[in-house]
Amino acid sequence: MLAMRADWTTGSHSLSLDDCVIPGDARGAVTAFTEAAAAWRATLLAADDAALSTVGWSTYPNGSDPEDVFIDTVWWVNQEVLHHGAEIALLRDLYRAR
């Protein structure tokens, strides 16, 4: 999600689910997440006040981005990162405690 939203906002506007490799191990997953988070961060750093207020600044086709003010997309994506990050932390804790 982070990589695709970054691409459809400030990238080539072409990344698809088929292009995204899902690693089967923790090391690969951490690397993929780190790269995607860096892409999303770069997208956020590129957004000025006008971009944040622009409807459809992100054209990500698998969400409501084209109809949303970009700051709403930013809020949604960051909430998803927090939500799923908490799930990851819980699973890591449970794995370590077993």
C-alpha positions, 0 to 999 in steps of 0.5 A, a space after each residue: 500500500 505505501 509503495 503503490 500510493 507513493 508511486 500513484 502520487 509522485 512516481 510513475 503512476 503505474 505500480 500494480 499489485 502484480 509488481 509488488 513482491 510479498 516476501 516470505 520471511 521476516 528479513 525480506 518483509 522488513 526490507 520491503 516495508 523500509 523501502 515502501 515507508 521511505 517512498 511514502 515519506 518522500 511523497 509526503 515531503 514533496 507535498 506542499 500546502 497546495 498539494 495537501 489541499 488538492 482533490 485527487 493529488 494521489 491517483 491511486 486506483 484501488 482507493 478513494 484517493 482520486 476523489 479525496 483531498 490529499 490530506 485525507 489520504 495522508 490521514 488514512 494511510 498513516 492510520 493504516 500504518 499505525 493499525 497494522 504496525 500495532 498488529 505486527 508488534 503484538 505478533 512479535 511479542 507473542 512469538 518472542 514469549 512462546 
